[in-house]
Amino acid sequence: MSWLTQYVRPKINSLLKRDVPDNLWTNCEACGQMVLLKDLEKNLYVCSHCSHHMRMPAQKRLDWVFDKETATKIELPKVPLDPLNFKDQKKYTDRLKENKTKSRLEEALLVAHGRIENHNCVVAIMAFEFMAGTMGAAVGEAFLAAARLATLQQVPLIVFTASGGARMQEGLISLMQMPRTVIATQMVKEAGLPYIVIHTHPTTGGVTASFAMLGDIHIAEPNALIGFAGPRVIQDTVREKLPEGFQRSEYLKDHGMVDMVVERKDLRPMLGRILGLLEQRRNTVTPVA
């Protein structure tokens, strides 16, 4: 081993080495480019290189979507934590504790009321960072609470969906949240209130099969996966090659399943315009005697 390798190179490496925290950068899952987390947050979690819409944390989305200092989060109903005493590789209660610590959330749905572009509304936001946004009893109860609050305040209900489907640790109890959330959407509609759904990536499983596809207006973020089963499962089942972009926002818009695809930076102004038009229409329509 030469003196250059043994002495000079380690000295140069030590001079060049800097203590850089591991959580300053992330890689875009679409283009692979490194993005500074601070810049990513300023850009609403949209990649500055390829405009890929990354997952936005639920609390960040809630802070962003409402007008400044108008949002009020509500306390959600409590449910039994582990109704089936479920255990696989870990106890379900342990998984819940881990996800609460990691996400700093109590469950996979946040509910708040406030104003968007000066229009009053109730907003429910699914948190994919909490057990992949899976729907269990707590999510079902939270969605019902959001629907009841909207009807009580006589304001529109807006839901941001992001879910991997039903929560297997709750078995049949999880599946029963599908009809319960459908009833909740019906409650809002019978009160003559708008119900708006914004699909984010991914929106799948039991959430898609229930309240996510029952909106009066459906908006999707670009290139979001929206469907019941995943594309590979469907392809293996039908044994045919699926069309390009199958189950993505743009494909669903072209086939009438989504009303519009809106970039995140344009979403708040778009919601403001929609809420304004709906409010104006509601004020001018004469009730039928």
VOMIMAR-51726 format. One record per residue: x, y, z of N, C-alpha, C in turn. Coordinates in pm, whole numbers, padded with zeros to 5 digits, always signed. Example, Ala and Ser with C-alpha at 12.3 -4.5 7.8 and 13.67 -1.06 7.14 Angstrom:
2
+01319-00569+00780+01230-00450+00780+01320-00330+00780+01285-00225+00708+01367-00106+00714+01290+00003+00787
//
This chain:
289
+00086-00120+00000+00000+00000+00000+00089+00125+00000+00067+00217-00092+00151+00336-00104+00110+00440+00001+00202+00535+00023+00173+00640+00121+00056+00729+00075+00036+00738-00060-00079+00814-00110-00211+00752-00066-00219+00618-00076-00341+00548-00039-00361+00546+00112-00249+00525+00184-00259+00504+00328-00275+00635+00406-00213+00743+00359-00213+00865+00439-00284+00983+00372-00255+01003+00244-00307+01123+00178-00458+01114+00153-00504+01000+00095-00646+00986+00062-00735+00997+00187-00703+00925+00299-00787+00942+00419-00790+01085+00470-00676+01155+00458-00672+01295+00504-00764+01383+00420-00760+01362+00287-00847+01440+00196-00994+01409+00224-01025+01280+00242-01164+01239+00270-01216+01302+00399-01129+01309+00500-01172+01368+00627-01196+01517+00614-01119+01583+00527-01139+01727+00505-01267+01755+00429-01299+01666+00334-01418+01687+00251-01546+01643+00319-01534+01555+00418-01653+01498+00481-01727+01604+00562-01856+01606+00551-01941+01699+00626-02052+01619+00693-02092+01664+00810-02203+01600+00880-02334+01652+00822-02393+01576+00732-02518+01615+00666-02630+01525+00716-02735+01582+00772-02846+01499+00821-02907+01416+00709-02956+01298+00744-03012+01207+00643-03149+01253+00592-03215+01343+00667-03352+01379+00631-03363+01512+00558-03256+01555+00491-03261+01680+00416-03308+01660+00273-03286+01541+00218-03315+01514+00078-03407+01393+00065-03475+01387-00049-03551+01268-00084-03542+01250-00235-03573+01130-00281-03571+01102-00425-03713+01099-00480-03733+01162-00594-03863+01155-00660-03886+01012-00707-04001+00956-00673-04030+00818-00709-04058+00802-00858-04081+00913-00927-04108+00906-01071-03982+00921-01155-03904+01027-01131-03786+01052-01214-03654+01016-01145-03659+00991-01014-03539+00951-00941-03447+01065-00901-03480+01188-00938-03396+01303-00904-03403+01333-00753-03291+01380-00699-03289+01420-00558-03354+01557-00543-03438+01571-00439-03509+01696-00415-03488+01735-00270-03454+01859-00246-03438+01909-00111-03575+01917-00044-03589+01857+00073-03720+01847+00139-03782+01984+00165-03697+02081+00198-03749+02216+00223-03812+02273+00096-03745+02252-00019-03800+02300-00146-03925+02222-00184-03924+02092-00154-04039+02008-00187-04163+02054-00112-04145+02088+00015-04257+02137+00095-04310+02269+00042-04219+02358+00002-04262+02486-00055-04340+02466-00185-04303+02360-00258-04367+02332-00387-04486+02238-00371-04542+02229-00250-04660+02147-00220-04637+01999-00252-04515+01952-00230-04478+01811-00250-04496+01768-00396-04466+01860-00486-04464+01831-00629-04320+01842-00676-04271+01739-00746-04132+01737-00791-04105+01853-00887-04000+01929-00859-03965+02044-00944-03902+02001-01075-03860+01874-01087-03795+01825-01209-03897+01770-01309-03995+01691-01259-04088+01625-01352-04234+01652-01322-04263+01734-01220-04401+01769-01179-04480+01651-01126-04409+01547-01082-04479+01434-01021-04538+01476-00887-04665+01442-00864-04732+01476-00739-04707+01367-00635-04618+01398-00540-04590+01303-00433-04701+01310-00327-04699+01212-00238-04798+01212-00131-04773+01329-00037-04879+01400-00006-04870+01514+00085-04921+01471+00222-04843+01491+00329-04891+01453+00462-05025+01517+00494-05110+01443+00563-05247+01488+00587-05252+01622+00661-05170+01637+00764-05171+01762+00840-05124+01879+00755-05022+01857+00671-04975+01962+00581-05084+02001+00482-05156+01901+00433-05264+01929+00338-05375+02009+00404-05407+01973+00528-05511+02046+00601-05470+02192+00622-05344+02214+00661-05296+02351+00682-05298+02431+00553-05273+02363+00441-05264+02432+00312-05400+02463+00252-05496+02370+00262-05620+02384+00187-05712+02491+00245-05708+02511+00376-05795+02612+00438-05733+02751+00430-05819+02853+00431-05770+02990+00445-05695+03002+00578-05598+03088+00581-05511+03100+00699-05591+03128+00826-05562+03048+00929-05618+03062+01063-05770+03050+01066-05826+02969+00975-05972+02947+00979-06007+02802+01012-05908+02711+01006-05937+02569+01025-05947+02534+01173-06050+02453+01204-06067+02401+01339-06087+02250+01330-05989+02175+01380-06001+02030+01380-06101+01988+01488-06177+01883+01458-06274+01835+01556-06221+01708+01622-06266+01685+01744-06232+01562+01814-06319+01450+01760-06259+01341+01721-06331+01233+01656-06377+01128+01757-06485+01056+01725-06537+00955+01817-06435+00846+01847-06435+00796+01968-06347+00687+02008-06412+00553+01973-06330+00459+01932-06377+00324+01899-06287+00222+01969-06334+00098+01986-06246-00006+02043-06120-00021+01959-06004-00023+02024-05877-00024+01951-05850-00156+01881-05886-00268+01942-05853-00399+01885-05970-00494+01908-06078-00476+01834-06201-00554+01861-06184-00705+01840-06088-00747+01757-06071-00890+01728-05948-00950+01796-05878-00870+01879-05752-00917+01939-05659-00976+01833-05642-00900+01726-05571-00949+01608-05420-00946+01628-05355-01049+01578-05210-01054+01582-05159-01130+01461-05065-01070+01388-04994-01144+01283-04846-01148+01324-04761-01074+01256-04622-01064+01301-04611-00976+01426-04708-00886+01441-04715-00800+01558-04860-00791+01605-04880-00747+01727-05014-00719+01774-05067-00595+01704-05198-00595+01678-05259-00480+01614-05241-00354+01699-05254-00369+01831-05236-00253+01920-05095-00196+01908-04996-00283+01890-04858-00235+01873-04841-00160+01741-04907-00211+01635-04901-00142+01506-04963-00002+01516-05074+00007+01588-05140+00136+01604-05049+00234+01678-04985+00187+01783-04893+00273+01859-04778+00321+01772-04721+00230+01694-04610+00266+01606-04652+00371+01503-04770+00352+01444-04818+00447+01343-04854+00582+01403-04906+00582+01524-04935+00709+01591-04808+00787+01617-04704+00716+01659-04575+00780+01687-04511+00832+01558-04513+00747+01455-04447+00781+01327-04518+00895+01255-04651+00891+01251-04728+00989+01174-04771+01111+01256-04766+01098+01389-04814+01202+01480-04962+01228+01461-05034+01124+01422-05179+01130+01404-05244+01024+01490-05372+01045+01520-05445+00947+01598-05506+00839+01510-05539+00873+01387-05598+00776+01294-05575+00820+01151-05634+00745+01057-05608+00768+00915-05704+00868+00851-05776+00946+00932-05865+01049+00878-05865+01170+00970-05845+01288+00912-05854+01414+00984-05981+01486+00939-06049+01550+01031-06171+01625+00997-06161+01765+01058-06191+01865+00977-06186+02004+01024-06292+02086+00951-06331+02196+01012-06420+02290+00943-06354+02426+00941-06388+02504+00840-06327+02635+00821-06368+02693+00689-06280+02773+00628-06313+02838+00501-06206+02809+00396-06252+02787+00273-06164+02775+00157-06201+02886+00060-06107+02975+00034-06134+03092-00052-06259+03166-00002-06268+03176+00131-06375+03249+00199-06512+03180+00193-06514+03050+00164-06639+02973+00163-06634+02869+00276-06737+02866+00357-06743+02772+00469-06760+02629+00419-06693+02534+00483-06704+02394+00443-06646+02305+00553-06675+02176+00542-06614+02074+00626-06524+01991+00536-06403+01962+00582-06306+01887+00502-06259+01764+00580-06262+01648+00514-06207+01525+00570-06088+01484+00483-05974+01457+00547-05851+01426+00473-05797+01292+00520-05781+01198+00426-05726+01068+00459-05574+01076+00466-05517+01004+00562-05372+01006+00585-05312+00873+00543-05248+00870+00427-05186+00746+00380-05070+00706+00469-05012+00804+00538-04897+00775+00625-04938+00697+00750-05068+00685+00777-05116+00607+00892-05172+00475+00839-05094+00369+00848-05134+00235+00804-05191+00235+00663-05123+00309+00574-05160+00318+00432-05303+00366+00411-05352+00449+00503-05486+00504+00488-05596+00400+00489-05571+00285+00549-05671+00178+00549-05792+00218+00633-05909+00167+00591-06034+00206+00654-06079+00102+00756-06078+00141+00881-06133+00059+00988-06247+00133+01054-06286+00087+01173-06399+00146+01243-06376+00294+01275-06251+00329+01311-06221+00468+01345-06240+00561+01226-06198+00516+01108-06215+00597+00987-06364+00610+00953-06438+00501+00966-06582+00505+00942-06652+00603+01034-06619+00599+01164-06679+00690+01260-06640+00835+01231-06514+00855+01192-06468+00990+01160-06541+01047+01038-06564+00962+00937-06635+01008+00818-06780+01042+00853-06843+00960+00936-06979+00990+00981-06984+01122+01057-06883+01145+01140-06877+01271+01215-06865+01390+01121-06785+01374+01014-06771+01482+00915-06904+01510+00845-06976+01404+00808-07105+01420+00741-07207+01488+00833-07208+01446+00960-07302+01507+01056-07270+01654+01078-07140+01687+01085-07100+01826+01104-07140+01912+00985-07122+01859+00864-07161+01933+00744-07311+01961+00742-07391+01861+00777-07536+01881+00779-07577+01976+00890-07508+01970+01003-07539+02060+01115-07508+02205+01078-07394+02227+01012-07353+02362+00974-07412+02406+00841-07476+02311+00769-07533+02338+00636-07428+02392+00540-07317+02316+00531-07207+02355+00442-07164+02234+00361-07092+02255+00250-07044+02143+00169-06945+02055+00246-06941+01927+00206-06844+01832+00259-06744+01801+00148-06614+01819+00178-06508+01791+00084-06419+01682+00142-06391+01580+00063-06310+01467+00111-06190+01448+00019-06071+01439+00080-05949+01403+00008-05921+01256+00037-05923+01174-00066-05906+01030-00046-05762+00987-00075-05714+00892+00005-05582+00830-00016-05582+00703+00068-05594+00588+00004-05612+00467+00084-05567+00342+00010-05520+00246+00090-05487+00115+00037-05603+00017+00049-05717+00064+00103-05836-00021+00110-05881-00048+00252-05938-00166+00274-05989-00204+00406-05873-00241+00499-05897-00230+00630-05794-00265+00728-05814-00409+00772-05725-00496+00727-05745-00640+00747-05745-00679+00894-05681-00599+00979-05675-00632+01121-05811-00622+01189-05909-00563+01119-06043-00550+01177-06147-00636+01104-06102-00713+01006-06188-00810+00941-06320-00753+00892-06430-00820+00929-06564-00782+00882-06604-00644+00931-06551-00603+01047-06581-00470+01099-06534-00363+01001-06418-00386+00941-06366-00293+00841-06456-00288+00718-06500-00404+00671-06587-00408+00553-06721-00339+00578-06769-00344+00702-06897-00280+00734-06890-00128+00728-06769-00073+00723-06757+00073+00710-06797+00121+00571-06797+00030+00474-06839+00070+00339-06984+00114+00335-07080+00030+00380-07219+00078+00380-07242+00195+00475-07168+00200+00585-07186+00310+00680-07145+00443+00618-07035+00444+00542-06992+00568+00478-07085+00606+00363-07141+00506+00297-07240+00534+00192-07362+00604+00252-07407+00556+00367-07520+00619+00437-07485+00763+00474-07360+00785+00515-07316+00920+00551-07323+01014+00432-07279+00967+00314-07286+01053+00194-07432+01084+00158-07519+00985+00178-07661+01005+00149-07720+01110+00243-07675+01110+00366-07721+01209+00464-07690+01351+00416-07569+01370+00362-07528+01501+00311-07612+01541+00190-07635+01446+00101-07711+01477-00022-07857+01504+00007-07914+01431+00101-08055+01454+00136-08075+01590+00200-07968+01643+00260-07975+01778+00317-07956+01886+00210-07937+01842+00084-07919+01937-00026-07783+02004-00027-07682+01936+00029-07549+01995+00040-07453+01930-00060-07360+02007-00115-07262+01949-00209-07166+01853-00139-07132+01747-00211-07034+01650-00163-06928+01637-00271-06806+01684-00241-06697+01690-00339-06586+01595-00298-06538+01515-00393-06430+01420-00365-06307+01458-00446-06192+01466-00378-06064+01488-00445-05982+01361-00430-05954+01294-00542-05879+01169-00541-05730+01199-00547-05655+01147-00450-05510+01159-00453-05452+01018-00464-05324+01011-00487-05258+00882-00512-05219+00814-00381-05255+00686-00363-05351+00609-00441-05487+00608-00370-05594+00587-00445-05727+00568-00388-05777+00433-00436-05775+00334-00347-05804+00196-00388-05891+00124-00286-05930+00001-00322-05998-00090-00231-06136-00042-00188-06169-00071-00062-06302-00043-00009-06338+00104-00006-06239+00192-00001-06267+00335-00005-06321+00374-00143-06256+00321-00248-06306+00345-00384-06445+00284-00403-06468+00169-00341-06595+00098-00358-06706+00157-00272-06679+00265-00201-06783+00326-00117-06787+00476-00138-06746+00553-00038-06769+00698-00042-06685+00772-00144-06574+00714-00192-06485+00786-00283-06546+00806-00422-06643+00723-00460-06699+00734-00596-06843+00783-00596-06884+00848-00487-07023+00893-00476-07036+01045-00474-06930+01115-00509-06934+01260-00504-07023+01323-00609-07069+01443-00580-07139+01522-00682-07038+01573-00785-06918+01601-00738-06809+01643-00825-06686+01563-00788-06618+01509-00890-06496+01431-00868-06377+01502-00932-06279+01533-00848-06155+01596-00893-06041+01500-00861-05943+01491-00949-05827+01404-00923-05698+01480-00944-05599+01447-00863-05466+01501-00887-05402+01424-01002-05306+01483-01073-05247+01417-01190-05185+01282-01158-05211+01186-01247-05149+01053-01244-05177+00974-01116-05286+01005-01048-05321+00929-00927-05381+00794-00966-05344+00690-00893-05403+00558-00914-05537+00553-00843-05644+00524-00919-05779+00521-00864-05846+00393-00913-05883+00307-00822-05948+00182-00862-05974+00093-00743-06043-00018-00766-06071-00112-00657-05952-00205-00638-05925-00290-00736-05807-00377-00733-05696-00314-00816-05573-00354-00789-05459-00300-00862-05452-00351-01004-05381-00278-01091-05373-00316-01233-05318-00458-01255-05219-00498-01177-05162-00632-01196-05262-00742-01161-05341-00719-01056-05443-00816-01019-05546-00830-01130-05588-00717-01185-05688-00718-01293-05631-00786-01417-05507-00752-01451-05445-00811-01570-05431-00962-01557-05394-01008-01438-05382-01152-01415-05518-01221-01419-05623-01147-01383-05758-01204-01381-05817-01214-01522-05809-01105-01598-05870-01104-01732-05776-01163-01837-05646-01177-01799-05545-01233-01890-05537-01157-02023-05545-01027-02012-05530-00939-02128-05443-00820-02088-05374-00765-02184-05292-00647-02158-05382-00526-02140-05361-00453-02033-05446-00338-02003-05400-00216-02084-05493-00123-02111-05455-00001-02186-05353+00080-02109-05273+00156-02181-05173+00241-02118-05242+00346-02031-05191+00365-01908-05250+00463-01817-05376+00415-01750-05405+00286-01760-05527+00229-01701-05533+00260-01551-05649+00307-01504-05677+00342-01365-05606+00469-01318-05544+00541-01406-05484+00668-01368-05584+00782-01392-05560+00894-01327-05654+01007-01331-05697+01046-01472-05597+01061-01560-05627+01109-01695-05712+01008-01773-05684+00879-01755-05762+00774-01821-05906+00777-01771-05923+00791-01640-06058+00793-01582-06135+00917-01626-06066+01029-01642-06134+01149-01691-06182+01128-01834-06098+01069-01918-06135+01043-02057-06254+00947-02067-06273+00863-01965-06380+00764-01967-06496+00800-01874-06501+00926-01830-06618+00976-01759-06628+00942-01612-06521+00890-01551-06527+00854-01410-06483+00970-01320-06410+01064-01377-06360+01181-01304-06397+01304-01383-06440+01410-01315-06483+01531-01384-06367+01616-01432-06262+01623-01353-06147+01705-01392-06021+01658-01322-05908+01682-01387-05777+01656-01329-05711+01791-01306-05675+01819-01181-05627+01952-01144-05493+01939-01072-05395+02016-01114-05267+02018-01045-05284+02077-00906-05199+02033-00816-05214+02072-00675-05208+02224-00656-05122+02290-00728-05109+02436-00713-05236+02510-00754-05318+02447-00837-05441+02510-00885-05565+02463-00810-05547+02372-00715-05662+02307-00653-05741+02400-00562-05673+02478-00478-05745+02568-00388-05828+02671-00465-05771+02740-00565-05853+02834-00642-05969+02765-00713-05946+02642-00763-06053+02569-00829-06165+02536-00731-06129+02489-00612-06230+02461-00510-06307+02587-00473-06236+02699-00465-06302+02826-00435-06406+02863-00540-06371+02845-00667-06465+02876-00775-06586+02783-00770-06560+02654-00749-06670+02557-00744-06763+02587-00627-06705+02611-00510-06787+02640-00392-06868+02767-00413-06807+02867-00478-06879+02992-00506-06997+02970-00598-06977+02892-00704-07086+02864-00799-07198+02785-00732-07160+02685-00652-07261+02604-00584-07339+02686-00482-07269+02774-00413-07336+02860-00314-07432+02957-00382-07388+03013-00495-07473+03105-00570-07598+03034-00622-07578+02912-00672-07692+02834-00723-07789+02799-00611-07734+02763-00495-07821+02727-00383-07904+02845-00334-07843+02965-00341-07913+03085-00295-08019+03132-00393-08005+03096-00522-08099+03145-00622-08209+03045-00656-08187+02916-00624-08290+02815-00654-08407+02830-00557-08526+02839-00613-08648+02853-00532-08694+02716-00485-08710+02695-00352-08757+02565-00304-08893+02528-00360-08913+02401-00391-09041+02352-00443-09139+02338-00325-09256+02395-00339-09355+02390-00230-09410+02248-00214
//
